[in-house]
Amino acid sequence: MNIQYYLKCFNERLRIQRYNPATIKNYQSNVGSFLIATSSQLTFYDDIDIMHVEKYFFAKINKEPISASHQRIILVSITKFYDLVLDQKINLKHLYPKHSDHKLPFALSVLEVKKIIEINDNLKHKCIIMVLYSAGLRLSEVVQLKLADIDFKTMTIAIRHPTEKKFRKVMLSEKLAIILKQYYAKFRPVCYLFEGQNKVRFSSRSIQQIVSQSASKSGINKSVSPNILRHSFAIHLLEAGIDLRYIQELLGHADSKTTEIYTVISAVTKTQIKSPLDNI
């Protein structure tokens, strides 16, 4: 039984449906683990039985403490695989966890964010952290930002997702605009906002290291990632009285339930929204 053949087919079908590369990688990894675990029990994957999936999850949950959200992702991956590759509709609803293990995301205080920004003498590193926090951007969104996405006239940043054909605009912080102009003059980026050697796009891994090391240098004894800065942006807006609906739009959440983990507060008009960076 050729597992690689099935995974290749799965990859191609997901790409045709324009799934994000990171999502495809995640789905493939989950399905690959499942196929390896069940390969000794089946001659063809078409012979799947719900019992095989149940046994796989029972063994997996007993072996490692997977979260409820991870369990859901694995189930979605397997369901999608059978739908796209084997043309089978399988019902795995009874295997979904009944209760969510979502917790309010950990966030930094405004003072801690200020320390992480100010500890950086490197102008590029400082800009990267300010961009991440100032509009609550995802790491993947920051690495894809281009010079053309920054509009100093309208004071907005355009966030584009070419593979998913999604687009939104977020505020450009006044403080960030000042620092970005200094950064432009010194580093002269050509295409992407943040570029590495040979003017290629700055890597996600490099940005993760910059954030983590900056937090450590500033004396913050917590594991800080780009996503923590995004959570901090959302929570600081909530604390400032911004309506959850506007925060949902700024974060680019398709489902309001995703944003609701930050809790609901009173309504404020969108025109009043300023980046929390400007309060530092």
C-alpha positions as CSV (number, residue, x, y, z in Angstrom):
1,M,0.0,0.0,0.0
2,N,1.7,3.2,-1.2
3,I,1.0,5.9,1.5
4,Q,3.1,8.5,-0.4
5,Y,0.8,8.1,-3.4
6,Y,-2.3,8.7,-1.3
7,L,-0.7,11.8,0.3
8,K,0.4,13.1,-3.0
9,C,-3.2,12.9,-4.3
10,F,-4.5,14.5,-1.1
11,N,-2.0,17.4,-1.6
12,E,-3.0,18.0,-5.2
13,R,-6.7,18.0,-4.3
14,L,-6.2,20.5,-1.5
15,R,-4.1,22.7,-3.7
16,I,-6.9,22.7,-6.4
17,Q,-9.3,23.8,-3.7
18,R,-6.9,26.7,-2.9
19,Y,-6.1,25.7,0.7
20,N,-3.4,27.6,2.5
21,P,0.0,25.9,2.2
22,A,0.3,25.7,6.0
23,T,-3.2,24.1,6.2
24,I,-2.2,21.6,3.5
25,K,1.0,20.7,5.4
26,N,-1.0,20.2,8.7
27,Y,-3.7,18.1,7.0
28,Q,-1.1,15.9,5.3
29,S,0.8,15.4,8.5
30,N,-2.4,14.3,10.4
31,V,-3.5,12.0,7.6
32,G,0.0,10.5,7.1
33,S,0.1,9.5,10.8
34,F,-3.3,8.0,10.5
35,L,-2.5,6.0,7.4
36,I,0.8,4.7,8.9
37,A,-1.0,3.6,12.0
38,T,-3.8,1.7,10.0
39,S,-1.7,0.4,7.1
40,S,-1.1,-2.9,8.7
41,Q,-4.9,-3.5,9.1
42,L,-6.0,-2.7,5.6
43,T,-5.4,-3.9,2.0
44,F,-6.9,-0.8,0.5
45,Y,-7.9,2.4,2.3
46,D,-11.2,2.1,0.6
47,D,-11.8,-0.7,3.2
48,I,-11.9,1.8,6.0
49,D,-14.3,1.3,8.8
50,I,-15.3,3.7,11.5
51,M,-13.9,1.2,13.9
52,H,-10.4,1.8,12.5
53,V,-10.7,5.6,13.2
54,E,-12.1,4.9,16.7
55,K,-9.2,2.6,17.5
56,Y,-6.7,5.1,16.2
57,F,-8.1,7.9,18.4
58,F,-8.4,5.6,21.4
59,A,-4.8,4.6,21.1
60,K,-3.7,8.2,20.4
61,I,-5.5,9.8,23.3
62,N,-4.1,7.1,25.7
63,K,-0.6,7.5,24.4
64,E,-0.3,11.3,24.3
65,P,-2.3,14.2,25.9
66,I,-3.7,15.8,22.7
67,S,-5.9,18.9,23.1
68,A,-9.5,19.1,22.1
69,S,-8.6,21.5,19.3
70,H,-5.9,19.1,18.0
71,Q,-8.4,16.3,18.1
72,R,-10.8,18.3,15.9
73,I,-8.1,19.1,13.4
74,I,-7.2,15.5,13.0
75,L,-10.8,14.5,12.5
76,V,-11.3,17.2,9.9
77,S,-8.1,16.1,8.1
78,I,-9.3,12.4,8.0
79,T,-12.8,13.4,6.9
80,K,-11.4,15.6,4.1
81,F,-9.0,12.9,2.9
82,Y,-11.8,10.4,2.5
83,D,-14.0,12.9,0.8
84,L,-11.4,14.2,-1.7
85,V,-9.2,11.2,-2.4
86,L,-11.5,8.2,-1.8
87,D,-14.8,9.9,-2.7
88,Q,-16.3,8.6,0.6
89,K,-18.4,10.5,3.1
90,I,-17.6,9.4,6.6
91,N,-19.4,10.6,9.7
92,L,-17.0,11.1,12.6
93,K,-19.2,13.5,14.6
94,H,-19.4,11.1,17.6
95,L,-15.6,11.4,17.9
96,Y,-15.5,15.2,18.3
97,P,-14.8,16.4,21.8
98,K,-18.0,17.7,23.5
99,H,-16.3,20.4,25.4
100,S,-13.8,23.1,24.2
101,D,-10.5,23.4,26.0
102,H,-10.1,27.1,24.9
103,K,-8.7,29.4,27.4
104,L,-8.3,33.1,27.3
105,P,-5.1,33.7,25.4
106,F,-2.1,34.7,27.4
107,A,-1.2,38.4,26.7
108,L,1.5,40.8,27.7
109,S,0.8,44.0,29.6
110,V,1.2,47.3,27.8
111,L,4.3,48.0,29.8
112,E,5.8,44.6,28.8
113,V,5.1,45.3,25.1
114,K,6.8,48.7,25.5
115,K,9.9,47.0,27.0
116,I,10.1,44.5,24.2
117,I,10.0,47.4,21.6
118,E,12.4,49.7,23.4
119,I,15.0,47.0,24.1
120,N,15.8,46.8,20.4
121,D,18.7,49.0,19.1
122,N,18.3,47.2,15.7
123,L,15.8,49.4,13.7
124,K,14.6,46.5,11.6
125,H,13.9,44.3,14.6
126,K,12.1,47.2,16.3
127,C,9.9,47.7,13.2
128,I,9.1,44.1,12.9
129,I,7.8,43.9,16.5
130,M,5.9,47.2,16.1
131,V,4.2,45.9,12.9
132,L,3.2,42.7,14.6
133,Y,1.7,44.4,17.6
134,S,0.3,47.6,16.1
135,A,-2.4,46.0,14.1
136,G,-2.6,42.5,15.5
137,L,-1.1,40.8,12.4
138,R,-0.4,37.1,12.0
139,L,3.2,36.1,11.4
140,S,2.3,34.9,7.9
141,E,0.8,38.2,7.1
142,V,3.8,40.2,8.2
143,V,6.3,38.2,6.1
144,Q,4.1,38.7,3.0
145,L,3.7,42.5,3.5
146,K,4.9,44.5,0.5
147,L,5.9,48.1,0.3
148,A,2.8,48.8,-1.8
149,D,0.6,47.6,1.1
150,I,1.7,50.5,3.3
151,D,-0.4,53.6,2.6
152,F,0.9,56.7,4.4
153,K,-1.8,58.9,2.9
154,T,-4.8,57.0,4.2
155,M,-2.8,55.6,7.2
156,T,-3.7,52.0,6.4
157,I,-2.1,48.7,5.9
158,A,-3.5,46.3,3.2
159,I,-3.5,42.6,4.3
160,R,-3.8,40.3,1.3
161,H,-4.1,36.5,1.1
162,P,-3.5,35.7,-2.6
163,T,-4.2,31.9,-2.3
164,E,-7.5,32.5,-0.4
165,K,-8.5,35.7,-2.2
166,K,-9.0,37.5,1.1
167,F,-8.4,41.2,1.7
168,R,-8.8,43.6,4.6
169,K,-7.4,46.9,5.7
170,V,-6.1,47.8,9.2
171,M,-4.9,51.0,10.8
172,L,-1.4,52.2,10.3
173,S,-0.2,53.5,13.7
174,E,1.1,57.0,13.8
175,K,4.2,56.0,15.8
176,L,4.8,53.1,13.4
177,A,4.6,55.4,10.4
178,I,7.4,57.5,11.8
179,I,9.6,54.5,12.5
180,L,8.9,52.9,9.1
181,K,10.1,56.0,7.3
182,Q,13.4,55.9,9.2
183,Y,13.6,52.2,8.4
184,Y,12.9,52.8,4.6
185,A,15.7,55.4,4.5
186,K,18.2,53.0,6.2
187,F,17.4,49.6,4.7
188,R,15.8,50.6,1.4
189,P,13.6,47.5,0.9
190,V,12.8,46.8,-2.7
191,C,9.6,44.7,-2.8
192,Y,8.7,43.2,0.6
193,L,8.5,45.3,3.7
194,F,11.0,43.1,5.5
195,E,13.8,41.6,3.4
196,G,16.8,39.5,4.3
197,Q,19.9,38.9,2.3
198,N,19.7,39.3,-1.5
199,K,16.4,41.2,-0.9
200,V,14.4,38.0,-0.5
201,R,11.5,37.9,1.9
202,F,12.4,37.7,5.6
203,S,11.8,34.3,7.0
204,S,9.1,33.5,9.6
205,R,11.7,31.7,11.7
206,S,13.9,34.8,11.9
207,I,10.9,36.9,13.1
208,Q,10.0,34.3,15.8
209,Q,13.6,34.4,17.1
210,I,13.6,38.2,17.1
211,V,10.4,38.3,19.2
212,S,11.6,35.6,21.6
213,Q,15.0,37.1,22.1
214,S,13.7,40.6,22.5
215,A,11.3,39.4,25.3
216,S,14.2,37.6,27.0
217,K,16.5,40.6,26.8
218,S,13.8,42.9,28.3
219,G,13.6,40.7,31.3
220,I,10.2,39.1,30.6
221,N,10.3,35.5,31.9
222,K,7.5,34.2,29.6
223,S,7.5,32.4,26.3
224,V,6.7,35.2,23.9
225,S,5.8,34.6,20.2
226,P,4.4,36.7,17.4
227,N,1.0,35.3,18.2
228,I,1.2,36.5,21.8
229,L,1.7,40.0,20.4
230,R,-1.5,39.5,18.3
231,H,-3.4,38.4,21.4
232,S,-2.0,41.3,23.3
233,F,-3.3,43.7,20.6
234,A,-6.8,42.3,20.8
235,I,-7.0,42.3,24.6
236,H,-5.5,45.8,24.9
237,L,-8.2,47.1,22.4
238,L,-10.9,45.4,24.6
239,E,-9.5,47.1,27.6
240,A,-9.7,50.4,25.8
241,G,-13.4,49.8,25.2
242,I,-13.4,48.8,21.5
243,D,-16.4,46.7,20.3
244,L,-15.7,43.1,19.7
245,R,-17.2,43.3,16.1
246,Y,-14.5,45.7,15.1
247,I,-11.7,43.7,16.7
248,Q,-13.0,40.7,14.7
249,E,-12.7,42.6,11.5
250,L,-9.2,43.9,12.3
251,L,-8.0,40.4,13.2
252,G,-9.5,38.9,10.1
253,H,-11.6,36.3,11.9
254,A,-14.3,34.8,9.7
255,D,-16.3,33.5,12.7
256,S,-17.2,35.8,15.6
257,K,-16.9,32.9,18.0
258,T,-13.1,32.9,17.4
259,T,-12.9,36.5,18.6
260,E,-15.3,36.0,21.5
261,I,-12.6,34.3,23.5
262,Y,-11.4,37.9,24.2
263,T,-14.8,38.6,25.8
264,V,-17.5,41.1,24.7
265,I,-17.6,44.7,25.8
266,S,-19.4,48.0,25.0
267,A,-19.7,49.3,21.4
268,V,-17.4,52.0,20.1
269,T,-17.5,53.4,16.5
270,K,-14.8,52.1,14.2
271,T,-13.6,55.7,13.4
272,Q,-12.5,56.0,17.0
273,I,-10.1,53.1,16.9
274,K,-6.4,53.9,17.3
275,S,-3.6,51.4,17.5
276,P,-2.7,50.5,21.1
277,L,0.9,51.2,20.0
278,D,0.0,54.9,20.1
279,N,-0.7,54.6,23.8
280,I,2.8,53.5,24.6
